[in-house]
Amino acid sequence: MSWETIAAQKRDALKASIPTEWVITADILPPDTQADVTGFPKESGWFTERELEITSTPAPQILLNIATGSWSSEEVTRVFCKAAAAAHQLTNCLSEILFDKAIARAQELDKYQRTTGRTKGPFHGLPISIKDNFNLIGCDSTVGFASLVNDPATYNSTLTDLLLEAGAVLYVKTNVPTAMMIAESVNNVFGRTVNPRNRKLTSGGSSGGESALIAFGGSRLGVGTDIGGSLRIPAACTGIFTIRPSSGRFPNFQTRSGLAGQEAVNSVNGPMARSLDEIILWAKTIVGQKPWVNDPKCLPIPWRTVTPKRTLKLAVLWQDEQVTPTPPVARALKETVAKLRQAGHEVVDWDPKWHSKLVSILGRMFVADGGKSVRKLLDATEEPFRPEMEAYSQATEMGVYDMWQLQLERNGICKAYLDQWNASGIDAILCPTTPYSGVENGKFGYIGYTGVFNVLDYPAVSFPCGVSADKIIDAAYPSDESLGKVDTKIRNGYNADSIHGMPVSLQLVGRRLEDESALMMTEVILQALG
């Protein structure tokens, strides 16, 4: 079969897996011209008050309600399956639908609880959504390639097993871009996932299916991955929370990759949720399961309790000398700094003198194989390169010696960056997550603000800071001075009207392997922001 036929059949099968009772009827289906569909659950009348209560309840309280018998896992699972079905029909966010298996699993968990009088584990009965690349026996992990359709996994990812052992209910897998190497979630198999806050805008990538599902209300807690910003970019695009952890803190073994074997910069996984408390719940629970027992690359570091600091010394990265943040992001950063200073925190400027080299290193590492990994998966069905992957289609393979020299260059800059940090005496760096508060589908053009911290392997929390884009206040850049070719392109593409009302996210970066501190400091900052 041609790749087009394979993709079409996969899409049809996915659509057919939605139960008839969860197909949105024409009389309440939002028109294609309706940008914001986040109000659909409340406004359509399709969800009961009880269902709305469940989907709006944070994960810790859901777990408590199930543990005390107030709610059953089956009821909660059915509600989130229905919400996920709605989210997919309105944003195209799913790649695998597992509703029948999830409901059966929830029933088993309820029976276990009734029989034993206890829960199975810390995630007992909680529906958790997972990104497409996490292997689950019997399910595809296509990562956007037609050649990987109808190639079900024969083993689980380490994290998948951990979640099941902890009592979680896995009910959907979420869409990604081809090879998970595009900053928007679009591929030739499933097509494009759009932003539920504004369907003209991207939900980001590569964990954009997760971000769309969670922002819509179809999941309270999901898991994605990040190799250049793939957690933080989609979280920022949709106004939710995430943490890009240091490598080795959370298990990432036996997941599918579009660049399998590439370890010059490590992919990590992390949680995505609508609140910071849910992110912290995930982190404590996952590390509390001692994942290093089964993941050879996980570090045996238990989750540590960190006492909140009354005052922080923060460095602010206003811009990285490559791309200027768009007006709403620049304004949000300025207003956030003002509030932090008012709350008694010390804020100093950060010199981005190493950022351009780090961005260059990241880009060269991604295409070091000359695009062979991606090309092999495409060639199997004669699927073409997507235009967003031109760098991979045009790349020349780097020799082993040159790769070693690149890694030496990386190591030297990592040491220089650490020396700069130590000399400054700061606790963390505050910066944009991306240059955008939102951007039209197909126009996301820069991952530098996230990617540098993948090379450095620093933990980074992306959080909505309480500022929204305003088409009047943020109508134009305060200065016409461009930082270069990429900056000019982003400036020329800026459209204040298209992003009006979109939430702005910022990024807090901590020291390597001090993920607990990064989350603690984010809490402190959110308190200062009110």
C-alpha positions in Angstrom: 0.0 0.0 0.0 1.1 3.6 -0.5 1.8 5.7 2.5 -1.3 7.8 1.7 -3.5 4.7 1.9 -1.8 3.5 5.1 -2.3 6.9 6.7 -5.9 7.1 5.6 -6.8 3.7 7.0 -5.1 4.5 10.3 -7.1 7.8 10.6 -10.3 5.9 9.7 -9.6 3.3 12.3 -9.0 5.9 15.0 -12.2 7.7 14.1 -14.2 4.4 14.2 -12.8 3.6 17.7 -14.9 6.5 19.2 -18.1 5.0 20.5 -21.3 6.3 18.8 -22.6 7.8 22.1 -19.4 10.0 22.3 -19.6 11.3 18.7 -20.5 15.0 18.8 -23.8 15.5 17.0 -24.1 18.0 14.3 -26.5 20.3 16.2 -23.9 21.1 18.9 -20.6 20.6 16.9 -18.7 24.0 16.9 -18.3 25.3 13.4 -14.8 25.3 11.9 -14.7 29.1 12.2 -15.0 28.9 16.0 -11.4 29.4 17.3 -11.8 28.8 21.0 -13.4 25.4 21.9 -12.3 25.2 25.5 -15.8 26.3 26.5 -17.5 23.4 24.7 -17.8 21.0 27.7 -19.7 23.6 29.7 -21.6 25.4 27.0 -22.8 22.6 24.8 -24.9 20.8 27.4 -23.3 17.6 26.3 -21.7 17.0 29.6 -23.6 16.6 32.9 -22.7 18.7 36.0 -21.3 15.6 37.6 -19.0 15.0 34.5 -17.9 18.6 34.6 -17.1 18.4 38.3 -14.9 15.3 37.7 -12.9 16.8 34.7 -12.4 20.1 36.7 -11.1 18.3 39.8 -7.3 18.3 40.2 -5.6 14.9 40.2 -4.7 14.8 43.9 -8.4 15.2 44.8 -9.5 12.7 42.2 -7.2 10.1 43.8 -8.5 11.0 47.2 -12.1 10.7 46.1 -11.4 7.3 44.6 -9.5 6.1 47.6 -12.3 7.1 50.0 -15.0 5.5 47.7 -16.7 8.8 46.9 -16.0 8.1 43.2 -15.2 4.9 41.4 -12.4 4.6 38.9 -14.9 3.4 36.3 -16.9 6.5 36.6 -13.9 8.8 36.4 -12.4 6.8 33.5 -15.6 7.0 31.5 -15.8 10.7 32.0 -12.3 11.3 30.8 -12.7 9.0 27.9 -15.7 11.0 26.8 -13.8 14.3 27.3 -10.9 12.9 25.3 -13.2 11.9 22.5 -14.6 15.4 22.4 -11.1 16.9 22.5 -10.0 14.7 19.5 -13.0 15.6 17.4 -12.3 19.3 18.0 -8.4 19.4 17.9 -7.2 16.1 16.4 -5.1 15.4 19.5 -5.1 11.6 19.7 -3.1 8.8 18.0 -4.5 5.8 19.8 -7.8 5.3 21.6 -8.0 2.7 24.3 -11.4 3.3 25.8 -12.6 -0.3 26.1 -9.3 -1.5 27.7 -9.3 1.5 30.0 -12.9 0.9 31.3 -12.1 -2.8 31.8 -8.9 -1.8 33.7 -10.9 0.6 35.9 -13.5 -2.1 36.7 -10.7 -4.4 37.8 -9.2 -1.7 40.0 -12.6 -1.0 41.6 -13.1 -4.7 42.3 -9.6 -4.9 43.8 -10.4 -2.0 46.1 -13.8 -3.5 47.1 -12.2 -6.9 47.8 -9.0 -5.9 49.6 -10.1 -2.6 51.2 -7.0 -0.8 49.8 -5.8 0.8 46.6 -3.3 -0.8 44.3 -0.8 2.0 44.2 -0.3 5.8 44.4 -2.1 6.4 41.0 -4.9 3.9 41.7 -7.8 4.5 39.3 -6.5 7.8 37.8 -6.7 8.1 34.0 -3.3 9.3 32.7 -2.7 10.2 29.0 0.6 9.3 27.4 2.5 10.6 24.4 2.5 8.4 21.3 6.1 7.3 21.7 5.5 5.4 24.9 5.3 1.8 24.0 2.2 -0.1 25.2 1.9 -3.8 24.2 -0.5 -4.2 21.3 -0.6 -0.5 20.3 1.2 1.4 17.6 3.8 3.9 18.4 4.0 5.5 14.9 5.7 8.8 16.0 4.2 10.2 12.8 5.6 7.6 10.3 3.4 5.6 7.9 5.9 2.8 8.0 5.3 2.3 11.7 1.5 2.0 11.3 0.2 -1.5 12.2 3.4 -2.3 14.0 2.1 -2.8 17.5 4.6 -2.8 20.4 5.6 -6.2 21.8 6.9 -4.7 25.1 6.0 -1.7 27.3 8.2 1.3 28.0 9.6 1.3 31.5 7.4 4.2 32.4 4.3 2.4 31.1 5.0 -0.5 33.4 5.6 1.8 36.3 2.3 3.6 35.7 0.4 0.3 35.5 2.0 -1.0 38.6 1.1 2.3 40.4 -2.6 1.7 39.5 -3.0 4.2 36.7 -5.5 3.8 33.9 -4.0 4.4 30.4 -6.8 5.5 28.1 -5.3 7.4 25.1 -2.0 8.1 23.3 -1.5 11.6 21.9 -0.3 12.9 18.6 3.2 14.1 17.8 5.1 15.5 14.8 7.1 13.4 12.4 10.0 11.8 14.4 9.0 14.2 17.2 11.5 16.7 15.8 9.1 19.5 14.8 8.0 22.3 17.2 4.4 21.8 16.0 2.4 18.5 16.2 1.9 17.7 12.5 2.7 14.6 10.5 1.6 12.8 7.3 -0.3 10.0 9.2 -2.7 11.9 11.5 -2.3 15.5 10.3 -2.2 18.5 12.5 -3.2 18.9 16.1 -4.5 22.4 16.8 -4.8 24.6 19.9 -8.1 24.3 21.7 -7.7 27.9 23.0 -7.5 29.1 19.4 -7.6 26.5 16.6 -5.9 28.9 14.2 -2.8 28.6 16.5 -0.4 25.7 17.1 -0.6 23.5 20.2 3.2 23.2 19.9 5.4 20.1 19.6 6.4 17.6 20.0 4.1 16.9 22.9 1.3 19.0 21.3 -1.3 16.2 21.4 -0.9 16.1 25.2 -1.0 19.9 25.5 -4.2 20.2 23.5 -5.9 17.3 25.4 -5.0 18.8 28.8 -5.9 22.4 27.9 -9.3 21.2 26.6 -10.0 19.3 29.7 -9.7 15.7 28.4 -6.9 14.8 30.8 -5.7 16.1 34.2 -2.3 14.5 34.1 -0.3 13.4 31.1 3.2 12.6 30.1 5.3 13.9 27.2 9.0 14.0 26.3 11.5 16.8 25.7 14.8 16.8 23.6 14.7 20.5 22.5 11.6 21.9 24.1 9.0 19.3 23.3 7.4 19.6 26.8 7.8 23.3 27.4 6.9 24.6 23.9 3.5 22.9 23.8 2.8 23.8 27.5 3.5 27.4 26.7 1.4 27.4 23.6 -1.6 26.2 25.5 -1.0 27.8 28.9 -0.4 24.7 31.1 2.4 23.6 33.4 5.3 21.2 32.8 8.9 20.5 33.9 11.7 19.4 31.7 13.6 17.3 34.3 17.3 16.6 34.4 18.2 13.4 32.5 18.0 10.4 34.8 15.4 11.7 37.2 12.3 10.1 35.4 12.4 6.8 33.5 12.7 7.1 29.7 13.9 3.6 28.8 12.4 1.6 25.9 10.4 4.5 24.4 10.3 4.9 20.6 12.5 7.6 19.1 12.7 9.2 15.7 16.4 9.5 16.2 17.0 6.1 17.9 20.5 5.9 19.4 21.1 9.7 19.4 22.4 10.4 22.9 24.6 13.5 22.4 21.6 15.3 23.9 19.3 13.1 25.9 15.5 13.0 25.6 13.7 13.1 28.9 10.1 12.7 29.9 8.0 14.8 32.2 4.5 15.6 33.3 2.0 18.1 31.8 -0.9 19.4 33.8 -3.2 22.3 34.4 -1.7 23.1 37.9 1.8 23.0 39.5 0.5 20.8 42.3 -0.3 18.1 39.7 3.3 18.4 38.3 4.7 18.0 41.8 2.4 15.0 42.5 3.7 13.3 39.4 7.3 14.0 40.2 7.1 12.7 43.8 5.1 9.7 42.8 7.3 8.6 39.8 10.6 9.0 41.7 9.0 7.4 44.8 8.5 4.2 42.7 12.3 3.8 42.5 12.5 3.7 38.7 16.2 3.2 38.8 15.5 -0.4 39.7 14.3 -1.1 36.2 15.7 1.7 34.1 19.5 1.4 33.7 19.8 5.1 33.0 17.7 6.4 35.9 19.7 7.8 38.8 19.1 6.4 42.3 18.1 9.8 43.7 15.0 9.8 46.0 12.7 12.8 45.8 14.1 15.4 48.3 12.1 17.8 50.4 13.3 21.4 49.8 12.5 24.2 52.3 11.0 27.2 50.4 13.3 30.2 50.3 11.9 33.5 51.5 13.9 35.5 49.0 15.4 34.3 45.7 18.2 35.7 43.6 17.1 35.4 40.1 18.8 36.2 36.8 16.5 37.4 34.0 17.3 36.5 30.4 15.5 39.3 28.6 16.6 38.0 25.1 19.2 35.5 23.9 20.8 37.7 21.2 19.3 35.5 18.5 15.5 36.2 18.7 13.6 39.0 20.4 10.6 37.8 22.4 7.4 39.0 20.8 5.7 42.0 22.5 3.4 40.1 24.9 6.2 37.9 26.1 8.6 40.8 26.6 5.8 42.6 28.5 5.0 39.6 30.7 8.7 39.2 31.6 9.0 42.9 32.5 5.8 42.8 34.7 6.9 39.5 36.3 10.3 41.0 37.3 8.6 44.1 38.7 6.3 41.9 40.9 9.2 39.8 42.1 11.3 42.8 43.1 8.2 44.2 44.9 8.0 40.9 46.8 11.6 41.3 48.0 13.4 39.0 45.5 16.6 40.1 43.9 16.7 40.1 40.1 19.8 40.7 38.0 20.4 40.5 34.3 21.8 37.4 32.7 24.4 37.6 30.0 23.5 35.2 27.2 27.0 35.0 25.8 26.9 31.2 25.4 23.4 30.8 24.0 24.2 31.2 20.3 26.9 28.5 20.5 24.6 26.2 22.4 21.8 26.6 19.8 24.3 25.8 17.1 25.5 22.7 18.9 22.0 21.4 19.4 21.2 21.8 15.7 24.3 20.0 14.6 23.7 17.1 17.0 20.2 16.6 15.7 21.4 16.1 12.1 24.7 14.4 12.8 23.6 11.2 11.1 22.9 13.1 7.8 19.1 12.5 8.3 19.6 8.8 7.8 17.3 7.8 10.8 14.4 9.8 9.5 15.0 8.9 5.8 15.0 5.2 6.6 11.6 5.3 8.2 10.2 7.5 5.4 11.7 5.4 2.5 10.0 2.2 3.7 6.7 3.5 2.3 8.1 6.3 0.0 6.7 8.9 2.3 8.1 12.3 1.6 9.9 14.6 4.0 7.6 17.2 5.4 8.8 20.8 4.6 9.4 21.4 8.3 12.2 18.8 8.2 14.2 20.4 5.5 17.3 20.4 7.8 17.1 16.6 7.9 16.6 16.1 4.2 19.6 18.3 3.3 22.0 17.2 6.1 25.4 15.6 5.5 26.5 12.9 7.9 29.1 13.9 10.4 32.1 11.6 10.9 32.9 10.0 14.3 35.9 12.3 14.9 33.9 15.4 14.1 31.1 14.3 16.4 33.7 13.8 19.2 35.0 17.3 18.6 31.4 18.6 18.8 30.9 16.9 22.1 34.2 18.4 23.4 32.9 21.8 22.4 29.6 21.1 24.2 31.4 20.0 27.4 33.6 23.1 27.4 30.6 25.4 27.1 28.7 23.5 29.8 31.6 24.2 32.1 31.8 27.8 31.2 28.0 28.2 31.7 28.3 26.6 35.1 31.2 28.9 36.0 29.1 31.9 35.0 26.2 30.6 37.2 28.5 30.1 40.2 30.1 33.5 39.8 26.7 35.2 39.7 25.4 33.6 42.9 22.0 33.1 41.5 19.3 30.5 42.4 17.7 30.3 39.0 17.3 31.9 35.6 13.9 33.4 34.6 13.4 33.6 30.8 10.8 33.2 28.1 9.8 29.6 27.3 9.4 30.6 23.7 9.4 33.9 21.8 5.7 33.5 21.4 2.5 33.7 23.5 0.9 31.9 20.6 1.6 31.6 16.9 -0.4 30.6 13.8 -0.3 27.0 12.6 2.8 26.5 10.5 4.7 29.6 11.8 6.6 28.3 14.8 10.2 29.3 14.0 12.6 29.1 17.0 13.4 26.6 19.8 16.5 28.4 21.2 15.0 29.4 24.5 14.3 25.8 25.4 16.9 23.9 23.5 19.9 25.4 25.2 18.8 23.9 28.5 18.6 20.4 26.9 22.3 20.7 26.0 23.1 21.9 29.5 20.7 19.3 31.0 19.2 21.8 33.4 15.7 21.3 34.9 13.3 23.9 33.5 9.7 24.6 34.6 7.3 26.3 32.1 4.4 28.1 33.8 1.7 30.6 32.8 2.6 33.8 34.5 -0.9 35.4 34.6 -0.4 37.8 31.7 -2.4 37.5 28.5 -1.6 38.9 25.0 -3.5 42.1 24.2 -3.8 43.2 20.6 -3.7 46.9 21.6 -1.0 46.9 24.2 1.1 44.4 22.3 0.4 45.8 18.8 4.1 46.3 17.9 7.6 45.7 19.0 9.1 48.6 21.0 12.2 48.6 18.8 12.7 47.9 15.1 16.2 46.7 15.7 16.5 43.0 14.6 19.0 40.5 16.0 19.4 38.7 12.7 17.7 36.7 10.0 15.5 34.4 12.2 14.5 37.4 14.3 13.5 39.4 11.3 11.3 36.5 10.0 9.6 36.2 13.4 9.1 39.9 13.6 7.6 40.1 10.1 5.2 37.2 10.9 4.0 38.7 14.2 0.2 39.3 14.2 -1.1 40.9 17.4 -4.8 40.3 16.4 -4.3 36.5 16.0 -3.0 35.9 19.5 -5.3 38.3 21.4 -6.2 36.8 24.8 -3.6 34.0 24.7 -1.8 33.3 28.0 1.9 34.0 28.3 4.2 31.4 29.8 7.7 31.9 31.3 10.4 29.5 32.1 12.3 29.0 35.4 15.6 27.2 35.0 17.5 25.5 37.9 20.7 23.8 38.5 21.3 20.3 37.0 19.6 17.5 39.0 18.0 20.0 41.4 14.6 19.4 40.0 13.0 19.7 43.5 14.4 23.2 43.9 13.2 24.3 40.5 9.6 23.3 41.4 9.9 24.9 44.8 11.1 28.2 43.3 8.3 28.2 40.8 5.9 27.9 43.7 7.6 30.9 45.4 7.3 32.9 42.2 3.7 32.1 41.7 3.0 33.3 45.2 4.7 36.6 44.4 2.6 36.9 41.3 -0.6 36.3 43.2 
